[in-house]
Amino acid sequence: MIDFQSGYILRPVNPAFVYFSLFCALLLNLLPIGNYSWVPDWLIICIVFWNIHQHKYVGVITAFILGLLMDVHNADLLGIHAFSYSLVAYLAISWHRRIVALAILTQALHLIPIFLLVSLFPVLAHWLLSGEVYWWALSGSIQALLEAMLWPLVTRILLSPQRRPIDVDHNRPI
């Protein structure tokens, strides 16, 4: 895979690193800091990133299982996060060729609708099922914007093990 921003060829990703990063994102989501709009959903950022860059390791099924875990953790309706995570994983996989070719800031702008979908889908589901709108939950759009602003940092961190060194050592074949 080529890093279009730097022009360097990336090393193959280690699947253990992919699953370790998903596990760390899950642990960050499980921290007892509350469900505030200023707390990003680390798991969805990581799921979207790996679905865009390495969708053969993280797919819709993985996103669905992680969504079920988040439903159980939040004591929410079973399947709300699972459906939204799997829908977002599908959208990220279908948009991955378009997103990878863009600059980092443009990627973040293109991913705002995906992050908005995840943050506002539970509000829509509760409204359809109960008939009540939780207006305070619409502050999830702040969460989506925060996740989009974190996208360049997350991209830098998660692609760092794959970047080739700039100085070429002629004694190494790779």
C-alpha positions as a LaTeX table, in Angstrom:
\begin{tabular}{lrrr}
\hline
Residue & $x$ (\AA) & $y$ (\AA) & $z$ (\AA) \\
\hline
Met1 & 0.00 & 0.00 & 0.00 \\
Ile2 & 1.24 & 3.50 & $-0.79$ \\
Asp3 & 0.99 & 6.41 & 1.63 \\
Phe4 & $-0.22$ & 9.09 & $-0.78$ \\
Gln5 & 0.75 & 11.96 & 1.53 \\
Ser6 & 4.44 & 11.04 & 1.77 \\
Gly7 & 4.76 & 8.95 & $-1.39$ \\
Tyr8 & 6.39 & 6.05 & 0.43 \\
Ile9 & 5.40 & 2.43 & 0.15 \\
Leu10 & 4.04 & 1.14 & 3.44 \\
Arg11 & 5.11 & $-2.13$ & 4.98 \\
Pro12 & 2.52 & $-4.88$ & 5.32 \\
Val13 & 0.37 & $-4.48$ & 8.38 \\
Asn14 & 0.74 & $-6.90$ & 11.26 \\
Pro15 & $-2.70$ & $-8.40$ & 12.06 \\
Ala16 & $-1.75$ & $-8.54$ & 15.74 \\
Phe17 & $-1.30$ & $-4.76$ & 15.69 \\
Val18 & $-4.72$ & $-4.32$ & 14.07 \\
Tyr19 & $-6.49$ & $-6.36$ & 16.73 \\
Phe20 & $-4.41$ & $-4.84$ & 19.52 \\
Ser21 & $-5.43$ & $-1.34$ & 18.40 \\
Leu22 & $-9.08$ & $-2.41$ & 18.31 \\
Phe23 & $-8.73$ & $-3.87$ & 21.81 \\
Cys24 & $-7.15$ & $-0.64$ & 23.09 \\
Ala25 & $-9.94$ & 1.41 & 21.49 \\
Leu26 & $-12.51$ & $-0.86$ & 23.14 \\
Leu27 & $-10.81$ & $-0.35$ & 26.49 \\
Leu28 & $-10.85$ & 3.42 & 25.97 \\
Asn29 & $-14.59$ & 3.22 & 25.29 \\
Leu30 & $-15.11$ & 1.17 & 28.45 \\
Leu31 & $-13.53$ & 3.81 & 30.69 \\
Pro32 & $-16.04$ & 5.16 & 33.21 \\
Ile33 & $-15.82$ & 8.79 & 32.05 \\
Gly34 & $-19.43$ & 8.95 & 30.94 \\
Asn35 & $-21.19$ & 9.30 & 27.65 \\
Tyr36 & $-20.57$ & 12.99 & 27.08 \\
Ser37 & $-20.46$ & 14.72 & 23.74 \\
Trp38 & $-16.84$ & 15.75 & 24.25 \\
Val39 & $-15.74$ & 12.10 & 24.61 \\
Pro40 & $-15.02$ & 10.57 & 21.20 \\
Asp41 & $-16.02$ & 7.05 & 20.31 \\
Trp42 & $-12.53$ & 5.61 & 19.98 \\
Leu43 & $-13.79$ & 2.29 & 18.76 \\
Ile44 & $-15.61$ & 3.70 & 15.75 \\
Ile45 & $-12.58$ & 5.78 & 14.79 \\
Cys46 & $-10.46$ & 2.63 & 14.87 \\
Ile47 & $-13.05$ & 0.56 & 13.01 \\
Val48 & $-13.38$ & 3.17 & 10.27 \\
Phe49 & $-9.60$ & 3.51 & 10.00 \\
Trp50 & $-8.96$ & $-0.21$ & 9.62 \\
Asn51 & $-11.91$ & $-0.65$ & 7.26 \\
Ile52 & $-10.47$ & 2.04 & 5.03 \\
His53 & $-6.86$ & 0.91 & 5.16 \\
Gln54 & $-7.01$ & $-2.86$ & 5.78 \\
His55 & $-10.55$ & $-4.13$ & 5.31 \\
Lys56 & $-9.46$ & $-7.74$ & 4.94 \\
Tyr57 & $-8.68$ & $-7.91$ & 8.68 \\
Val58 & $-11.55$ & $-5.83$ & 10.05 \\
Gly59 & $-14.89$ & $-6.15$ & 8.34 \\
Val60 & $-18.58$ & $-5.83$ & 8.95 \\
Ile61 & $-18.73$ & $-8.93$ & 11.19 \\
Thr62 & $-15.99$ & $-7.59$ & 13.47 \\
Ala63 & $-17.77$ & $-4.23$ & 13.66 \\
Phe64 & $-21.05$ & $-5.99$ & 14.49 \\
Ile65 & $-19.47$ & $-7.98$ & 17.33 \\
Leu66 & $-17.79$ & $-4.88$ & 18.75 \\
Gly67 & $-21.10$ & $-3.04$ & 18.46 \\
Leu68 & $-22.80$ & $-5.78$ & 20.48 \\
Leu69 & $-20.14$ & $-5.38$ & 23.14 \\
Met70 & $-20.83$ & $-1.64$ & 23.25 \\
Asp71 & $-24.58$ & $-2.28$ & 23.49 \\
Val72 & $-24.03$ & $-4.52$ & 26.50 \\
His73 & $-21.66$ & $-2.02$ & 28.08 \\
Asn74 & $-24.01$ & 0.94 & 27.60 \\
Ala75 & $-27.06$ & $-1.11$ & 28.68 \\
Asp76 & $-28.75$ & 0.19 & 25.56 \\
Leu77 & $-31.16$ & $-1.52$ & 23.21 \\
Leu78 & $-29.42$ & $-4.61$ & 21.95 \\
Gly79 & $-28.39$ & $-4.05$ & 18.37 \\
Ile80 & $-28.35$ & $-0.26$ & 18.10 \\
His81 & $-24.58$ & 0.09 & 18.18 \\
Ala82 & $-24.15$ & $-3.24$ & 16.42 \\
Phe83 & $-26.24$ & $-2.09$ & 13.46 \\
Ser84 & $-24.69$ & 1.37 & 13.29 \\
Tyr85 & $-21.13$ & 0.01 & 13.58 \\
Ser86 & $-21.74$ & $-2.57$ & 10.87 \\
Leu87 & $-23.41$ & 0.00 & 8.60 \\
Val88 & $-20.48$ & 2.35 & 9.07 \\
Ala89 & $-18.04$ & $-0.49$ & 8.40 \\
Tyr90 & $-19.85$ & $-1.24$ & 5.16 \\
Leu91 & $-19.76$ & 2.44 & 4.13 \\
Ala92 & $-16.08$ & 2.72 & 5.01 \\
Ile93 & $-15.25$ & $-0.37$ & 2.96 \\
Ser94 & $-17.24$ & 0.90 & $-0.01$ \\
Trp95 & $-15.59$ & 4.36 & 0.20 \\
His96 & $-12.05$ & 3.15 & 0.90 \\
Arg97 & $-10.67$ & 3.76 & $-2.59$ \\
Arg98 & $-11.98$ & 7.31 & $-2.61$ \\
Ile99 & $-10.86$ & 8.14 & 0.93 \\
Val100 & $-7.31$ & 6.76 & 0.71 \\
Ala101 & $-6.48$ & 8.89 & $-2.34$ \\
Leu102 & $-7.37$ & 12.15 & $-0.56$ \\
Ala103 & $-5.26$ & 14.33 & 1.69 \\
Ile104 & $-5.65$ & 13.78 & 5.44 \\
Leu105 & $-7.74$ & 16.88 & 6.11 \\
Thr106 & $-9.98$ & 16.13 & 3.15 \\
Gln107 & $-10.37$ & 12.58 & 4.45 \\
Ala108 & $-11.58$ & 14.00 & 7.74 \\
Leu109 & $-14.15$ & 16.15 & 5.94 \\
His110 & $-15.38$ & 13.17 & 3.94 \\
Leu111 & $-15.71$ & 11.07 & 7.10 \\
Ile112 & $-17.92$ & 13.54 & 8.98 \\
Pro113 & $-21.14$ & 11.96 & 7.57 \\
Ile114 & $-19.98$ & 8.52 & 8.70 \\
Phe115 & $-19.24$ & 9.75 & 12.20 \\
Leu116 & $-22.54$ & 11.64 & 12.27 \\
Leu117 & $-24.36$ & 8.45 & 11.32 \\
Val118 & $-22.89$ & 6.59 & 14.29 \\
Ser119 & $-23.55$ & 9.33 & 16.80 \\
Leu120 & $-27.09$ & 10.17 & 15.67 \\
Phe121 & $-28.41$ & 6.69 & 14.83 \\
Pro122 & $-29.20$ & 5.80 & 18.48 \\
Val123 & $-31.16$ & 9.05 & 18.81 \\
Leu124 & $-33.15$ & 8.23 & 15.67 \\
Ala125 & $-33.78$ & 4.65 & 16.83 \\
His126 & $-35.02$ & 5.79 & 20.24 \\
Trp127 & $-37.27$ & 8.36 & 18.57 \\
Leu128 & $-38.78$ & 5.77 & 16.23 \\
Leu129 & $-39.30$ & 3.20 & 19.00 \\
Ser130 & $-40.55$ & 5.40 & 21.82 \\
Gly131 & $-41.87$ & 8.51 & 20.11 \\
Glu132 & $-39.72$ & 10.75 & 22.34 \\
Val133 & $-36.79$ & 12.78 & 21.13 \\
Tyr134 & $-33.86$ & 13.18 & 23.48 \\
Trp135 & $-32.77$ & 16.64 & 22.41 \\
Trp136 & $-29.69$ & 16.53 & 24.60 \\
Ala137 & $-28.53$ & 13.47 & 22.65 \\
Leu138 & $-28.31$ & 15.54 & 19.48 \\
Ser139 & $-25.08$ & 16.90 & 20.92 \\
Gly140 & $-23.57$ & 13.76 & 19.39 \\
Ser141 & $-22.85$ & 15.93 & 16.37 \\
Ile142 & $-20.15$ & 17.56 & 18.51 \\
Gln143 & $-18.75$ & 14.09 & 19.09 \\
Ala144 & $-18.72$ & 13.44 & 15.33 \\
Leu145 & $-16.86$ & 16.67 & 14.66 \\
Leu146 & $-14.37$ & 15.83 & 17.38 \\
Glu147 & $-13.79$ & 12.39 & 15.86 \\
Ala148 & $-13.21$ & 14.01 & 12.46 \\
Met149 & $-10.71$ & 16.42 & 14.03 \\
Leu150 & $-8.88$ & 13.47 & 15.62 \\
Trp151 & $-8.64$ & 11.65 & 12.28 \\
Pro152 & $-5.21$ & 13.08 & 11.25 \\
Leu153 & $-3.71$ & 12.15 & 14.62 \\
Val154 & $-5.20$ & 8.66 & 14.55 \\
Thr155 & $-3.97$ & 8.15 & 11.00 \\
Arg156 & $-0.47$ & 9.21 & 11.99 \\
Ile157 & $-0.42$ & 6.89 & 15.01 \\
Leu158 & $-1.94$ & 3.81 & 13.38 \\
Leu159 & 0.13 & 4.03 & 10.20 \\
Ser160 & 3.41 & 4.61 & 12.05 \\
Pro161 & 4.41 & 0.91 & 12.31 \\
Gln162 & 3.95 & 0.51 & 8.56 \\
Arg163 & 6.00 & 3.49 & 7.43 \\
Arg164 & 9.32 & 2.73 & 5.83 \\
Pro165 & 12.37 & 4.60 & 7.08 \\
Ile166 & 13.48 & 7.53 & 4.95 \\
Asp167 & 17.16 & 6.53 & 5.19 \\
Val168 & 17.66 & 3.47 & 3.05 \\
Asp169 & 20.00 & 0.82 & 4.40 \\
His170 & 21.45 & $-1.09$ & 1.46 \\
Asn171 & 22.32 & $-4.04$ & 3.70 \\
Arg172 & 18.62 & $-4.71$ & 4.37 \\
Pro173 & 16.52 & $-6.21$ & 1.63 \\
Ile174 & 13.34 & $-4.45$ & 2.80 \\
\hline
\end{tabular}
